[in-house]
Amino acid sequence: MLLAAVVHYLLARRVTAPWIFTDELIYSELAKSLADTGHFLVRGQTADVFTLYPVLIAPAYLAKSVATAYGIAKVINVVVMTLAAVPVYLWGRRLVSPGHALLATALTLLLPGFLYTGMLMTENAYFPAFLLAVFMLALALERPTAIRQVLVLAAVALAAGIRVQGVVLGLVVPSAIVFKIFLDLRAEPVERPWREVGMRLRQYALIFGLMVLAGFAYVVRAALNGTSLSRGIGSYDVATKANYSFADAGRWIVYHLGELSFSVGFLPAVAFIVLAGLACRARNPSTAAERAFLATTAAALLWVIPQVALYASRFSFRVEERNMFSLSPLLLLALVIWLARGMPRPYGLSIVALVIPAALFSTLPLETFFNVTLVSDTFGMIPLLRLSTLATAGTNDVRIALAGSFIAGVVLFALLPKATTRAAVPVAVGGFLLLSSYSIANAVAAQARSARAFAGPNPSWVDDAAGSGANAAFLYAGDAVSNPHLLWQAQFWNRSVRRVYTLDSDEPGSLATEPVKLGTGGRILPAAGNQLGHPRYLVVDRDFDVDGEIVATGGVGLALYRVRDPLRLASSTDGISADGWIAGSAAYTRFATPGDAPGLVDIDVSRQGWAGPDLPGHVSVVLGTLVTGPDGRPKLGRITSHRTWVIHSRVHRTFRLPTPRPPFRAEVRVDPTFSPSQYGYGDTRQLGAQVAFRFVPSAR
């Protein structure tokens, strides 16, 4: 465990920034709020998220520096997730020898899922909590004492408290009890089986009674609060209201079963099927502990896979391995039990066991799933994606490699002498998990580096300039709208960024925002009657000129202003990309000038950055007063200046136009546009010209 923790920590350090958004931002904000105020808040508002995970990492945020807190939180992740080895080893000791139990533990610690320790995600706490819950369930199935039954429900409550998905254990528990009774009766048949079933069910009266009592209490509480029953799962209540298709759900269940089998190296799933098939035979020699394990694993597979697949079939449309990889240690335990039991290989059952996982995985449409979403949700398929990018024939070569792997698996499991199989199978599975983890670790580190780039060289630049206790807001407008990672990185790394104002655009995700609108003179006003909180600082895209003083710049194209009261924009620019190019049009709106006096506007229009064929474009430059259109957006009123020009490649011109008193607006239009991709370049945008605006106060 110590060795694994050190390795996992070193891998976690390679994750240099959060990148699974908005999940990591929500959990970090909840942890910050808990450490600072003792309340679960996100951006000053109650979050519709129910999880104990922020409690776990909140102590990290007692550190003043967010970078330090981020590092400590990953240490906490590593320690907690590595503790999953404890229930795996203890469970293995009830089933096999110490050496085999150690093998199961080692294979578990090689799982690629441990790479989530580099991310602020609930997986880090849910993984050990889930394994603890199913281990306690297996203990209760072996000997259903009162204390064990109570501990089962306590462990289930812990898992559900960490992650709402854990409520599925409420279905796993009774199903496992039924499966265990069935397996017991197959191993030791009785004359009156139904009477025996009733007697054995009564042994679990306490656990059934407590579950009914808990459900009744939940219903009463919801009724007293006047809320729906699904309200208790927070933002996931939308999943209970969706219309699902049985055909789609079945297809996604097959996909998830196939991917889970592949993610652990195929052979553990084969071993489980063999063990389950043997346990279903009459008068089989299985032990009570083994039957408890098989019943628990079967019940977990029965409910967790459909739960995850049903959600994927309606909302994410991808294999959600990160929501089911907690099942992987159970399959690894099955492999170790199979090895310890002498590697039984009954002919017919072995054929079925080998064919089923391979057939399930073969149904996956690889071309559809090979995209960037694998990096966060489907670790097991990342090596295949990377292989497809290296192979000459892409996914066809991947399928050939998979077919070869299947043949090798058949040879390892069923055809080699048992003495060879005993050594080769653990090495093959361990090697598969190790190589998968290596490939996935590189992909995750690369994704984190890409995300870190949006934070700039100094991600805590706002706190450094204003202080971590300052009251700063982020104006979500301009280029930040096209790339919300600018906002998310700025807020994650800076405690002082406490609120987010949205202007004309909604932020992706489920985070709290405060809609604003532009009023007279560029004032930033609440769009829905809320209070803006009088921020002392405002983080904006550099295309916006705020009435105040720039105190710092950072991120990618962001600026921090110390604002004056009332909060208002001095100017804003629309339609200009980060490299200065516009498509067909761009606009510059000036709300305030020094002394509200008229002045001059320099408008640079250039194609000096285009060295390709000469493609003449008609340029129109218009300046005039500012009015508000019917849609509430700024637009040109009375035109005071108008210029035209024909632009060519590698030329530049600056128009200097006199302005009226503010507010006023300038617009540039270029027609026709062109795409560099038509001439062999990689840029597929439609481009008109590179444009820049500058206000020049009149000389007094």
KANOR-V529842 format. One record per residue. N is the residue number from 0. RES is the residue in one letter. PHI is phi in whole degrees, 0 to 359 (NA if undefined). NEAR is the number of other C-alpha atoms within 8 Angstrom. D_FIRST is the distance of its C-alpha to the first C-alpha in whole Angstrom. Layout:
<<N & RES & PHI & NEAR & D_FIRST> <N & RES & PHI & NEAR & D_FIRST>>
//
This chain:
<<0 & M & NA & 8 & 0> <1 & L & 296 & 5 & 4> <2 & L & 299 & 6 & 5> <3 & A & 297 & 9 & 5> <4 & A & 297 & 11 & 6> <5 & V & 297 & 8 & 9> <6 & V & 296 & 8 & 10> <7 & H & 295 & 12 & 10> <8 & Y & 293 & 13 & 12> <9 & L & 297 & 8 & 14> <10 & L & 291 & 11 & 15> <11 & A & 296 & 13 & 16> <12 & R & 295 & 10 & 18> <13 & R & 289 & 8 & 20> <14 & V & 276 & 13 & 21> <15 & T & 270 & 9 & 24> <16 & A & 197 & 8 & 26> <17 & P & 294 & 14 & 26> <18 & W & 214 & 9 & 27> <19 & I & 268 & 8 & 27> <20 & F & 251 & 8 & 30> <21 & T & 264 & 10 & 31> <22 & D & 303 & 9 & 28> <23 & E & 297 & 13 & 26> <24 & L & 292 & 11 & 29> <25 & I & 298 & 10 & 30> <26 & Y & 293 & 12 & 26> <27 & S & 291 & 11 & 27> <28 & E & 293 & 12 & 30> <29 & L & 296 & 12 & 29> <30 & A & 293 & 15 & 27> <31 & K & 301 & 10 & 29> <32 & S & 297 & 13 & 32> <33 & L & 296 & 14 & 30> <34 & A & 291 & 11 & 29> <35 & D & 272 & 7 & 33> <36 & T & 238 & 6 & 35> <37 & G & 82 & 7 & 33> <38 & H & 236 & 6 & 34> <39 & F & 271 & 10 & 32> <40 & L & 228 & 12 & 35> <41 & V & 234 & 13 & 35> <42 & R & 57 & 10 & 38> <43 & G & 80 & 7 & 39> <44 & Q & 236 & 7 & 39> <45 & T & 295 & 7 & 38> <46 & A & 271 & 9 & 35> <47 & D & 272 & 6 & 35> <48 & V & 228 & 7 & 32> <49 & F & 241 & 10 & 30> <50 & T & 199 & 10 & 26> <51 & L & 273 & 9 & 24> <52 & Y & 302 & 11 & 22> <53 & P & 301 & 12 & 24> <54 & V & 298 & 9 & 24> <55 & L & 294 & 8 & 20> <56 & I & 262 & 12 & 21> <57 & A & 303 & 12 & 24> <58 & P & 304 & 10 & 23> <59 & A & 298 & 11 & 22> <60 & Y & 275 & 13 & 26> <61 & L & 287 & 9 & 27> <62 & A & 289 & 9 & 27> <63 & K & 291 & 8 & 30> <64 & S & 280 & 6 & 29> <65 & V & 294 & 13 & 28> <66 & A & 299 & 8 & 26> <67 & T & 295 & 10 & 24> <68 & A & 299 & 13 & 24> <69 & Y & 298 & 10 & 23> <70 & G & 296 & 9 & 20> <71 & I & 295 & 9 & 19> <72 & A & 299 & 11 & 19> <73 & K & 290 & 15 & 16> <74 & V & 297 & 10 & 14> <75 & I & 301 & 10 & 14> <76 & N & 304 & 14 & 14> <77 & V & 298 & 13 & 10> <78 & V & 298 & 9 & 9> <79 & V & 294 & 11 & 11> <80 & M & 291 & 13 & 10> <81 & T & 295 & 12 & 6> <82 & L & 297 & 10 & 8> <83 & A & 300 & 13 & 10> <84 & A & 296 & 12 & 7> <85 & V & 295 & 7 & 9> <86 & P & 297 & 12 & 12> <87 & V & 297 & 16 & 12> <88 & Y & 293 & 12 & 11> <89 & L & 297 & 9 & 14> <90 & W & 293 & 10 & 16> <91 & G & 300 & 15 & 15> <92 & R & 295 & 10 & 16> <93 & R & 279 & 7 & 20> <94 & L & 246 & 10 & 20> <95 & V & 219 & 11 & 19> <96 & S & 289 & 9 & 19> <97 & P & 303 & 8 & 15> <98 & G & 296 & 6 & 15> <99 & H & 291 & 12 & 16> <100 & A & 297 & 17 & 13> <101 & L & 295 & 10 & 11> <102 & L & 298 & 9 & 12> <103 & A & 299 & 15 & 13> <104 & T & 294 & 11 & 9> <105 & A & 297 & 8 & 8> <106 & L & 297 & 12 & 12> <107 & T & 298 & 12 & 11> <108 & L & 289 & 11 & 8> <109 & L & 270 & 11 & 11> <110 & L & 300 & 11 & 13> <111 & P & 300 & 12 & 15> <112 & G & 302 & 8 & 15> <113 & F & 293 & 11 & 12> <114 & L & 291 & 12 & 15> <115 & Y & 293 & 11 & 17> <116 & T & 296 & 16 & 14> <117 & G & 277 & 13 & 17> <118 & M & 240 & 13 & 20> <119 & L & 275 & 15 & 21> <120 & M & 230 & 11 & 21> <121 & T & 294 & 10 & 21> <122 & E & 307 & 8 & 18> <123 & N & 298 & 15 & 15> <124 & A & 264 & 12 & 16> <125 & Y & 291 & 11 & 18> <126 & F & 303 & 11 & 15> <127 & P & 292 & 15 & 13> <128 & A & 293 & 12 & 17> <129 & F & 297 & 13 & 18> <130 & L & 295 & 12 & 16> <131 & L & 296 & 11 & 16> <132 & A & 296 & 13 & 20> <133 & V & 287 & 10 & 21> <134 & F & 294 & 11 & 19> <135 & M & 297 & 12 & 21> <136 & L & 297 & 13 & 24> <137 & A & 297 & 12 & 23> <138 & L & 298 & 12 & 23> <139 & A & 293 & 12 & 26> <140 & L & 291 & 10 & 28> <141 & E & 294 & 9 & 27> <142 & R & 215 & 7 & 29> <143 & P & 280 & 11 & 30> <144 & T & 286 & 7 & 31> <145 & A & 299 & 7 & 32> <146 & I & 294 & 6 & 29> <147 & R & 292 & 13 & 26> <148 & Q & 294 & 14 & 29> <149 & V & 294 & 10 & 29> <150 & L & 295 & 9 & 25> <151 & V & 301 & 13 & 25> <152 & L & 293 & 11 & 27> <153 & A & 296 & 8 & 25> <154 & A & 292 & 13 & 22> <155 & V & 298 & 14 & 24> <156 & A & 298 & 9 & 26> <157 & L & 297 & 9 & 23> <158 & A & 298 & 15 & 22> <159 & A & 292 & 11 & 25> <160 & G & 290 & 11 & 26> <161 & I & 284 & 14 & 23> <162 & R & 210 & 12 & 24> <163 & V & 303 & 11 & 28> <164 & Q & 306 & 6 & 27> <165 & G & 297 & 14 & 25> <166 & V & 297 & 10 & 29> <167 & V & 297 & 10 & 29> <168 & L & 296 & 9 & 27> <169 & G & 296 & 10 & 30> <170 & L & 266 & 9 & 32> <171 & V & 295 & 13 & 29> <172 & V & 301 & 11 & 29> <173 & P & 295 & 9 & 33> <174 & S & 296 & 9 & 32> <175 & A & 297 & 15 & 30> <176 & I & 299 & 11 & 32> <177 & V & 296 & 8 & 35> <178 & F & 298 & 12 & 33> <179 & K & 297 & 14 & 32> <180 & I & 298 & 10 & 35> <181 & F & 299 & 8 & 36> <182 & L & 294 & 12 & 34> <183 & D & 298 & 11 & 35> <184 & L & 289 & 10 & 38> <185 & R & 288 & 13 & 38> <186 & A & 285 & 14 & 36> <187 & E & 226 & 8 & 39> <188 & P & 300 & 10 & 42> <189 & V & 235 & 7 & 44> <190 & E & 287 & 4 & 48> <191 & R & 243 & 6 & 48> <192 & P & 297 & 9 & 45> <193 & W & 292 & 6 & 46> <194 & R & 295 & 7 & 46> <195 & E & 294 & 9 & 43> <196 & V & 300 & 9 & 41> <197 & G & 299 & 8 & 43> <198 & M & 297 & 8 & 42> <199 & R & 287 & 9 & 38> <200 & L & 297 & 9 & 38> <201 & R & 294 & 7 & 40> <202 & Q & 297 & 8 & 37> <203 & Y & 255 & 10 & 35> <204 & A & 301 & 8 & 38> <205 & L & 297 & 10 & 36> <206 & I & 293 & 10 & 33> <207 & F & 294 & 9 & 36> <208 & G & 297 & 8 & 38> <209 & L & 293 & 8 & 35> <210 & M & 293 & 10 & 35> <211 & V & 296 & 8 & 38> <212 & L & 297 & 8 & 39> <213 & A & 296 & 8 & 36> <214 & G & 296 & 8 & 38> <215 & F & 296 & 8 & 41> <216 & A & 297 & 8 & 40> <217 & Y & 294 & 9 & 39> <218 & V & 296 & 9 & 42> <219 & V & 297 & 8 & 44> <220 & R & 298 & 8 & 42> <221 & A & 297 & 11 & 43> <222 & A & 294 & 9 & 46> <223 & L & 293 & 7 & 47> <224 & N & 274 & 6 & 45> <225 & G & 69 & 6 & 47> <226 & T & 247 & 8 & 45> <227 & S & 285 & 8 & 44> <228 & L & 294 & 8 & 41> <229 & S & 282 & 8 & 39> <230 & R & 297 & 8 & 39> <231 & G & 291 & 7 & 36> <232 & I & 259 & 10 & 34> <233 & G & 65 & 10 & 35> <234 & S & 294 & 7 & 35> <235 & Y & 279 & 7 & 34> <236 & D & 295 & 11 & 38> <237 & V & 298 & 7 & 39> <238 & A & 292 & 7 & 37> <239 & T & 278 & 7 & 39> <240 & K & 252 & 6 & 43> <241 & A & 282 & 7 & 42> <242 & N & 267 & 4 & 44> <243 & Y & 255 & 9 & 42> <244 & S & 257 & 6 & 44> <245 & F & 297 & 6 & 43> <246 & A & 295 & 6 & 43> <247 & D & 296 & 9 & 41> <248 & A & 298 & 13 & 38> <249 & G & 298 & 8 & 38> <250 & R & 297 & 8 & 38> <251 & W & 287 & 13 & 35> <252 & I & 296 & 12 & 33> <253 & V & 298 & 11 & 34> <254 & Y & 302 & 13 & 33> <255 & H & 290 & 13 & 29> <256 & L & 297 & 12 & 29> <257 & G & 295 & 16 & 30> <258 & E & 292 & 14 & 27> <259 & L & 298 & 13 & 24> <260 & S & 299 & 14 & 25> <261 & F & 292 & 11 & 25> <262 & S & 296 & 10 & 22> <263 & V & 258 & 16 & 20> <264 & G & 94 & 10 & 22> <265 & F & 71 & 12 & 25> <266 & L & 294 & 13 & 24> <267 & P & 301 & 14 & 22> <268 & A & 293 & 14 & 25> <269 & V & 297 & 12 & 27> <270 & A & 298 & 13 & 25> <271 & F & 297 & 12 & 25> <272 & I & 298 & 9 & 29> <273 & V & 297 & 13 & 30> <274 & L & 298 & 11 & 28> <275 & A & 295 & 9 & 30> <276 & G & 297 & 9 & 33> <277 & L & 295 & 8 & 33> <278 & A & 291 & 13 & 32> <279 & C & 278 & 10 & 35> <280 & R & 283 & 9 & 38> <281 & A & 293 & 9 & 40> <282 & R & 55 & 8 & 39> <283 & N & 285 & 10 & 36> <284 & P & 270 & 5 & 34> <285 & S & 295 & 8 & 30> <286 & T & 273 & 6 & 29> <287 & A & 298 & 8 & 29> <288 & A & 295 & 11 & 25> <289 & E & 292 & 9 & 25> <290 & R & 293 & 13 & 28> <291 & A & 296 & 14 & 26> <292 & F & 297 & 9 & 23> <293 & L & 296 & 11 & 26> <294 & A & 296 & 13 & 28> <295 & T & 295 & 16 & 25> <296 & T & 296 & 12 & 24> <297 & A & 298 & 10 & 28> <298 & A & 294 & 13 & 28> <299 & A & 296 & 13 & 25> <300 & L & 296 & 9 & 27> <301 & L & 300 & 9 & 30> <302 & W & 253 & 11 & 30> <303 & V & 292 & 10 & 27> <304 & I & 300 & 13 & 28> <305 & P & 298 & 10 & 32> <306 & Q & 301 & 9 & 31> <307 & V & 291 & 11 & 29> <308 & A & 294 & 14 & 32> <309 & L & 297 & 12 & 35> <310 & Y & 297 & 10 & 34> <311 & A & 297 & 13 & 33> <312 & S & 292 & 13 & 37> <313 & R & 244 & 9 & 39> <314 & F & 242 & 6 & 37> <315 & S & 259 & 7 & 34> <316 & F & 57 & 7 & 36> <317 & R & 208 & 8 & 32> <318 & V & 286 & 13 & 30> <319 & E & 266 & 12 & 27> <320 & E & 299 & 13 & 24> <321 & R & 292 & 11 & 22> <322 & N & 265 & 7 & 24> <323 & M & 223 & 12 & 23> <324 & F & 290 & 9 & 19> <325 & S & 296 & 9 & 18> <326 & L & 282 & 10 & 20> <327 & S & 302 & 11 & 18> <328 & P & 301 & 10 & 15> <329 & L & 293 & 8 & 18> <330 & L & 290 & 14 & 20> <331 & L & 294 & 13 & 17> <332 & L & 298 & 12 & 17> <333 & A & 299 & 13 & 21> <334 & L & 298 & 13 & 21> <335 & V & 293 & 13 & 19> <336 & I & 299 & 11 & 21> <337 & W & 299 & 13 & 24> <338 & L & 296 & 9 & 23> <339 & A & 292 & 10 & 23> <340 & R & 276 & 7 & 26> <341 & G & 91 & 6 & 28> <342 & M & 56 & 9 & 28> <343 & P & 300 & 7 & 31> <344 & R & 224 & 8 & 33> <345 & P & 301 & 6 & 36> <346 & Y & 305 & 6 & 38> <347 & G & 296 & 6 & 39> <348 & L & 295 & 10 & 36> <349 & S & 294 & 12 & 34> <350 & I & 298 & 8 & 36> <351 & V & 299 & 8 & 36> <352 & A & 295 & 13 & 32> <353 & L & 285 & 10 & 32> <354 & V & 284 & 8 & 35> <355 & I & 301 & 8 & 34> <356 & P & 299 & 15 & 30> <357 & A & 295 & 11 & 32> <358 & A & 294 & 9 & 35> <359 & L & 297 & 13 & 34> <360 & F & 290 & 14 & 32> <361 & S & 294 & 7 & 35> <362 & T & 282 & 9 & 37> <363 & L & 292 & 8 & 35> <364 & P & 281 & 6 & 37> <365 & L & 303 & 7 & 35> <366 & E & 301 & 6 & 38> <367 & T & 287 & 6 & 38> <368 & F & 272 & 9 & 34> <369 & F & 282 & 8 & 34> <370 & N & 209 & 7 & 34> <371 & V & 294 & 5 & 32> <372 & T & 295 & 8 & 30> <373 & L & 301 & 12 & 28> <374 & V & 298 & 12 & 26> <375 & S & 262 & 9 & 25> <376 & D & 242 & 10 & 25> <377 & T & 225 & 13 & 25> <378 & F & 305 & 14 & 22> <379 & G & 300 & 12 & 23> <380 & M & 263 & 10 & 26> <381 & I & 299 & 13 & 26> <382 & P & 302 & 10 & 26> <383 & L & 292 & 8 & 29> <384 & L & 298 & 10 & 30> <385 & R & 295 & 8 & 30> <386 & L & 295 & 10 & 31> <387 & S & 295 & 13 & 34> <388 & T & 283 & 7 & 35> <389 & L & 267 & 7 & 35> <390 & A & 285 & 10 & 37> <391 & T & 294 & 6 & 40> <392 & A & 261 & 7 & 41> <393 & G & 64 & 11 & 38> <394 & T & 293 & 10 & 37> <395 & N & 296 & 7 & 39> <396 & D & 294 & 11 & 37> <397 & V & 297 & 12 & 34> <398 & R & 295 & 8 & 36> <399 & I & 296 & 8 & 37> <400 & A & 297 & 8 & 33> <401 & L & 295 & 8 & 32> <402 & A & 297 & 8 & 35> <403 & G & 296 & 8 & 34> <404 & S & 295 & 8 & 30> <405 & F & 297 & 9 & 32> <406 & I & 297 & 8 & 34> <407 & A & 298 & 8 & 31> <408 & G & 296 & 10 & 29> <409 & V & 299 & 10 & 32> <410 & V & 297 & 9 & 32> <411 & L & 298 & 11 & 29> <412 & F & 279 & 10 & 29> <413 & A & 242 & 8 & 32> <414 & L & 248 & 7 & 34> <415 & L & 287 & 9 & 32> <416 & P & 303 & 6 & 33> <417 & K & 298 & 7 & 30> <418 & A & 297 & 6 & 29> <419 & T & 287 & 8 & 28> <420 & T & 300 & 11 & 27> <421 & R & 304 & 10 & 24> <422 & A & 267 & 8 & 23> <423 & A & 287 & 9 & 24> <424 & V & 296 & 11 & 22> <425 & P & 300 & 8 & 19> <426 & V & 295 & 8 & 19> <427 & A & 295 & 8 & 21> <428 & V & 292 & 12 & 19> <429 & G & 298 & 10 & 16> <430 & G & 296 & 8 & 18> <431 & F & 299 & 10 & 20> <432 & L & 295 & 14 & 17> <433 & L & 293 & 11 & 16> <434 & L & 293 & 8 & 20> <435 & S & 298 & 11 & 20> <436 & S & 299 & 12 & 17> <437 & Y & 298 & 8 & 19> <438 & S & 296 & 10 & 22> <439 & I & 291 & 13 & 21> <440 & A & 300 & 10 & 19> <441 & N & 295 & 8 & 23> <442 & A & 294 & 10 & 25> <443 & V & 295 & 11 & 23> <444 & A & 298 & 11 & 23> <445 & A & 295 & 8 & 27> <446 & Q & 296 & 10 & 27> <447 & A & 294 & 13 & 26> <448 & R & 298 & 11 & 28> <449 & S & 297 & 8 & 31> <450 & A & 293 & 13 & 31> <451 & R & 298 & 12 & 30> <452 & A & 300 & 10 & 34> <453 & F & 287 & 11 & 35> <454 & A & 274 & 14 & 34> <455 & G & 83 & 10 & 36> <456 & P & 296 & 7 & 35> <457 & N & 237 & 8 & 35> <458 & P & 296 & 12 & 33> <459 & S & 265 & 11 & 34> <460 & W & 296 & 12 & 38> <461 & V & 290 & 15 & 39> <462 & D & 298 & 13 & 37> <463 & D & 296 & 8 & 38> <464 & A & 274 & 8 & 42> <465 & A & 254 & 10 & 42> <466 & G & 96 & 9 & 40> <467 & S & 294 & 11 & 37> <468 & G & 266 & 8 & 39> <469 & A & 288 & 11 & 42> <470 & N & 254 & 10 & 43> <471 & A & 243 & 13 & 43> <472 & A & 238 & 13 & 43> <473 & F & 246 & 12 & 43> <474 & L & 269 & 12 & 46> <475 & Y & 275 & 14 & 45> <476 & A & 199 & 12 & 47> <477 & G & 71 & 11 & 48> <478 & D & 295 & 9 & 46> <479 & A & 299 & 12 & 43> <480 & V & 292 & 10 & 44> <481 & S & 285 & 6 & 44> <482 & N & 218 & 7 & 40> <483 & P & 297 & 10 & 39> <484 & H & 299 & 9 & 36> <485 & L & 299 & 12 & 38> <486 & L & 292 & 10 & 38> <487 & W & 296 & 11 & 34> <488 & Q & 292 & 14 & 33> <489 & A & 298 & 14 & 36> <490 & Q & 286 & 11 & 35> <491 & F & 300 & 11 & 31> <492 & W & 274 & 10 & 31> <493 & N & 230 & 14 & 34> <494 & R & 298 & 11 & 34> <495 & S & 289 & 14 & 38> <496 & V & 279 & 14 & 38> <497 & R & 255 & 11 & 39> <498 & R & 227 & 11 & 41> <499 & V & 229 & 13 & 42> <500 & Y & 260 & 12 & 46> <501 & T & 252 & 14 & 47> <502 & L & 244 & 11 & 50> <503 & D & 70 & 8 & 51> <504 & S & 220 & 8 & 48> <505 & D & 265 & 6 & 45> <506 & E & 284 & 10 & 41> <507 & P & 297 & 5 & 39> <508 & G & 98 & 5 & 37> <509 & S & 244 & 5 & 37> <510 & L & 276 & 9 & 37> <511 & A & 288 & 9 & 40> <512 & T & 227 & 10 & 42> <513 & E & 237 & 11 & 46> <514 & P & 295 & 11 & 49> <515 & V & 229 & 13 & 51> <516 & K & 221 & 10 & 55> <517 & L & 268 & 8 & 57> <518 & G & 259 & 8 & 60> <519 & T & 302 & 5 & 63> <520 & G & 70 & 9 & 63> <521 & G & 80 & 12 & 59> <522 & R & 296 & 11 & 58> <523 & I & 268 & 11 & 55> <524 & L & 241 & 9 & 55> <525 & P & 294 & 12 & 53> <526 & A & 275 & 8 & 54> <527 & A & 228 & 6 & 53> <528 & G & 80 & 5 & 55> <529 & N & 279 & 7 & 52> <530 & Q & 267 & 5 & 51> <531 & L & 273 & 8 & 50> <532 & G & 80 & 4 & 49> <533 & H & 49 & 6 & 50> <534 & P & 296 & 10 & 48> <535 & R & 277 & 10 & 48> <536 & Y & 228 & 13 & 47> <537 & L & 222 & 13 & 46> <538 & V & 263 & 12 & 44> <539 & V & 221 & 13 & 46> <540 & D & 296 & 13 & 47> <541 & R & 293 & 8 & 49> <542 & D & 289 & 8 & 51> <543 & F & 256 & 12 & 52> <544 & D & 251 & 9 & 54> <545 & V & 269 & 11 & 54> <546 & D & 288 & 11 & 56> <547 & G & 168 & 8 & 55> <548 & E & 236 & 8 & 53> <549 & I & 289 & 9 & 50> <550 & V & 249 & 9 & 48> <551 & A & 193 & 10 & 45> <552 & T & 232 & 10 & 44> <553 & G & 185 & 14 & 41> <554 & G & 59 & 15 & 39> <555 & V & 241 & 9 & 41> <556 & G & 78 & 9 & 44> <557 & L & 250 & 11 & 44> <558 & A & 224 & 13 & 46> <559 & L & 251 & 13 & 45> <560 & Y & 251 & 14 & 49> <561 & R & 271 & 11 & 50> <562 & V & 267 & 13 & 52> <563 & R & 261 & 9 & 55> <564 & D & 257 & 6 & 57> <565 & P & 280 & 5 & 57> <566 & L & 291 & 10 & 55> <567 & R & 203 & 12 & 56> <568 & L & 273 & 14 & 56> <569 & A & 274 & 13 & 58> <570 & S & 199 & 13 & 58> <571 & S & 212 & 11 & 56> <572 & T & 234 & 12 & 55> <573 & D & 235 & 9 & 55> <574 & G & 90 & 9 & 54> <575 & I & 252 & 12 & 53> <576 & S & 282 & 8 & 50> <577 & A & 298 & 7 & 48> <578 & D & 266 & 6 & 50> <579 & G & 93 & 9 & 53> <580 & W & 282 & 12 & 54> <581 & I & 245 & 14 & 56> <582 & A & 275 & 14 & 56> <583 & G & 259 & 12 & 60> <584 & S & 205 & 11 & 60> <585 & A & 211 & 14 & 59> <586 & A & 218 & 11 & 60> <587 & Y & 231 & 12 & 60> <588 & T & 246 & 13 & 61> <589 & R & 247 & 12 & 62> <590 & F & 264 & 12 & 62> <591 & A & 213 & 13 & 63> <592 & T & 228 & 11 & 64> <593 & P & 303 & 6 & 65> <594 & G & 70 & 4 & 68> <595 & D & 52 & 8 & 68> <596 & A & 264 & 11 & 71> <597 & P & 291 & 12 & 71> <598 & G & 199 & 12 & 70> <599 & L & 229 & 12 & 69> <600 & V & 237 & 13 & 66> <601 & D & 269 & 12 & 65> <602 & I & 241 & 11 & 64> <603 & D & 271 & 12 & 63> <604 & V & 235 & 12 & 63> <605 & S & 214 & 13 & 62> <606 & R & 234 & 13 & 61> <607 & Q & 295 & 9 & 60> <608 & G & 276 & 7 & 57> <609 & W & 246 & 7 & 58> <610 & A & 255 & 7 & 59> <611 & G & 275 & 6 & 60> <612 & P & 301 & 5 & 63> <613 & D & 285 & 6 & 66> <614 & L & 235 & 7 & 65> <615 & P & 305 & 9 & 68> <616 & G & 229 & 12 & 67> <617 & H & 276 & 12 & 69> <618 & V & 255 & 12 & 68> <619 & S & 237 & 11 & 69> <620 & V & 243 & 11 & 68> <621 & V & 232 & 12 & 69> <622 & L & 226 & 15 & 69> <623 & G & 189 & 15 & 70> <624 & T & 287 & 14 & 70> <625 & L & 254 & 13 & 67> <626 & V & 229 & 8 & 67> <627 & T & 257 & 9 & 65> <628 & G & 284 & 8 & 65> <629 & P & 301 & 5 & 65> <630 & D & 273 & 5 & 61> <631 & G & 84 & 6 & 61> <632 & R & 265 & 7 & 60> <633 & P & 291 & 9 & 62> <634 & K & 208 & 9 & 64> <635 & L & 291 & 13 & 67> <636 & G & 255 & 8 & 71> <637 & R & 286 & 7 & 74> <638 & I & 278 & 10 & 73> <639 & T & 250 & 10 & 75> <640 & S & 213 & 9 & 74> <641 & H & 211 & 9 & 73> <642 & R & 229 & 7 & 73> <643 & T & 230 & 8 & 72> <644 & W & 193 & 7 & 71> <645 & V & 249 & 8 & 71> <646 & I & 264 & 12 & 67> <647 & H & 233 & 10 & 67> <648 & S & 298 & 13 & 64> <649 & R & 61 & 10 & 63> <650 & V & 237 & 9 & 65> <651 & H & 211 & 10 & 65> <652 & R & 211 & 7 & 67> <653 & T & 247 & 8 & 67> <654 & F & 262 & 9 & 69> <655 & R & 248 & 8 & 70> <656 & L & 242 & 9 & 71> <657 & P & 287 & 9 & 72> <658 & T & 247 & 12 & 71> <659 & P & 283 & 12 & 72> <660 & R & 295 & 9 & 71> <661 & P & 292 & 13 & 67> <662 & P & 274 & 12 & 66> <663 & F & 216 & 15 & 66> <664 & R & 215 & 14 & 65> <665 & A & 238 & 12 & 65> <666 & E & 230 & 11 & 64> <667 & V & 238 & 11 & 64> <668 & R & 232 & 11 & 64> <669 & V & 231 & 14 & 64> <670 & D & 213 & 9 & 65> <671 & P & 273 & 9 & 65> <672 & T & 264 & 11 & 61> <673 & F & 214 & 8 & 59> <674 & S & 242 & 11 & 56> <675 & P & 303 & 13 & 55> <676 & S & 296 & 10 & 53> <677 & Q & 290 & 6 & 57> <678 & Y & 239 & 7 & 57> <679 & G & 90 & 6 & 54> <680 & Y & 265 & 8 & 52> <681 & G & 279 & 6 & 48> <682 & D & 282 & 7 & 49> <683 & T & 261 & 8 & 50> <684 & R & 289 & 8 & 52> <685 & Q & 270 & 10 & 55> <686 & L & 241 & 12 & 56> <687 & G & 247 & 15 & 60> <688 & A & 194 & 11 & 59> <689 & Q & 268 & 13 & 57> <690 & V & 231 & 13 & 59> <691 & A & 217 & 8 & 58> <692 & F & 242 & 9 & 60> <693 & R & 219 & 7 & 61> <694 & F & 270 & 8 & 63> <695 & V & 239 & 8 & 66> <696 & P & 299 & 10 & 67> <697 & S & 291 & 8 & 71> <698 & A & 290 & 3 & 73> <699 & R & 270 & 2 & 75>>
//
